[in-house]
Amino acid sequence: QVHLVESGGGLVQAGGSLRLSCTASGRTFSNYAMGWFRQAPGKEREFVATTGGIGDRTLYADSVKGRFTISRDNAKKTVYLEMNSLSPEDTAIYYCAGAIFASTIESMYKDWGQGTQVTVSS
């Protein structure tokens, strides 16, 4: 098991960029898949991106593909989400989560951070 803490959220103008970080504590991070989900006001939580615990496999939601990039630094036990060309539609609370393997299915993730707010102004 790992404890996850997100950071890097804030207010950004449309068209701008932001990088989120998720730091983990605990063992077995290197073979633990990490994902990002988000939840906008009045909406259900949705998948954003994930990176596998083994190898360099990455998956992205169609809505962010080409704009967002997920990466990880196992030595620092940190996962990043680089967000570019942001729009107000990206405004949400962003959550970091862990799973045994990379998946787009929310129920596969058993460990969750508390979230970080991202607000994109027009």
N, C-alpha and C positions, 0 to 999 in steps of 0.2 A: 504494500500500500504506500501511497505518496500523499503528501499535503501540497496543494497547489494554491499559488497566490498570483493573481493578475495585477499588472500595472501598465501605465503608459496611456491610459485613456484621457480624454479631455475634449476641448472644443476646437474645431478646425473649420475653416471656410471651405465651401464646395470647390472641388478641383484640387484640394490640397492633399497632403499625405500625413500618415501617422503610423507609428510602430508600437505594437503592443508586445508585452513580455509576460511570460508565465514561468515562475520559478518553482521548482519542486524540491521537496525534502524527502529523504527516504532512499532505500536501496532499489536496485533493478530499473533505474530510469532509462538506461541505454537500450533496453529491449521492451520498453513500454511505449505503446502508441499514444500520441498526443493529438488532440483535436481542438478546434475552436468552433463554438456555437454562438448565436446571438439571439436576442429577444427584444423586439421593438414594442413600444407601448400598445397594448390591446392586441398583440399578435402572439402566436405560438413561437416557442423557441425553434430555431432552424439551424441546420448544419451550414458551416462556412468552409472549413478546410481541415485536413488531417495529415499527419506524417507518421509513417510506420515506425515501429520500434526497431525493426531490423531492415537494413537497406535504406534506400532513398525514395521509396514510394510516397507519392503525395496525391491527394484527391482534393478537388475544389467544387463548390457549388457553382452552377452555371452563372448565377448572378454576380459572382466575384471573380470568375476565371479571367485571367489576363490582367487583373487589377491588383489582386492580393497575392502575396507570396508567404508561404509558411516555411519555417526553417527551425533547426534545433542545434544547440551546442551542448552535447552530452557532458563535456567536462564541467560546464557551468550549471548543468541540470536546468537548462532554460530553453523554452520554446518561444519563437517570435512569430508575429503576424504583421508583415509589412503591407500597409494599405495605401494605395495610390488612387488618384482620380476619384476621390470621395464625393458622394452626393448625399443630400438629405435622407435619401432612402436607406443609407447605411447607418443612420442613427439608431442605436440600440445599446443594450448592455451586452458586452461580450464576455463569454465564459470560456475558460480553459478546462479541458477534461482529459482524463486518461482511460485507456482501454488496453486489453491484451493485444489486440491487433487493430490496424486502421480500418475504420468503417464510417459510413455516412449515417448509420442508424444510431440515434440518440441513446437508446436503451442499452447499447453495447458498452457505453462509458459508465464506469462505476465510481470514479473519483472526480469531483468537481471543485473548482475554485468559487469564490464569492462573486466574481464578476467585476468588470470595470466599465464605466460609462463612456461611450463615444457619441458626441453630438456634432453633427455636420450642419452648419448654417448655410443658407442660400445667399 
